[in-house]
Every structure is written in structure tokens, then in C-alpha cells.
């Protein structure tokens, strides 16, 4: 694998994020409310299409913005025990917050 991620690497990284966003509680709640409303499937399809198009545009904008950033000439080595420990601590803290919130 090269240092410059290609299309498939980027897509592979974005698919889990897209699935998590698609199955989050907010769009599911919106679909349930729209299905229970009297208008029926017309508004549901409008919601789904609008959500998919909106998320696709946001994803394209962020990926294009990230690709437009200049690449540093020399990458400083930030990997080390301090960075790894900080990432693990932040991950554990987020899991604890999620469990307490749930």
C-alpha cells in the first residue's frame, strides 16, 4: 500500500461511518414519525432521498477539502507512547460517557 490513499481506501474508511450515521436514532425516529403521519410514503421518500443526497454532498465536500490541503514535505514522527496512551485514554473516556449516557 502506498502513502497516498486511493479511492478504494477512502471509500473503505467512509463506509462504516456512513452506516453508523444511517442507523443512528435520529433518521430512524424521523422515518417512524413520518410513517405514522397521515401523508404516507411521499414524505418518507422525500426524507430518505434528501438525507442521502445531503450526506453525499457533505462527504464529497469534506473529502475534497481534505485532499486540497497541502502535503507536508517531511512528516514529523508523532508516534510514541505518549500519543498512544492519549488515544487509548480518550477512547476509554468516550466509552464510559456512552455507557453512562445509555
Protein Blocks (a to p, Z undefined) as FASTA:
>chain_A
ZZbdcfklmmmmmmmmmmmmmmmmklmmmmmmmmmpmnlmmlmmmmmmmmmmmmmmmmmm
mmmmmmmpccdfbdcdfbdfklmmmmmmmmmmmmmmmmmmZZ
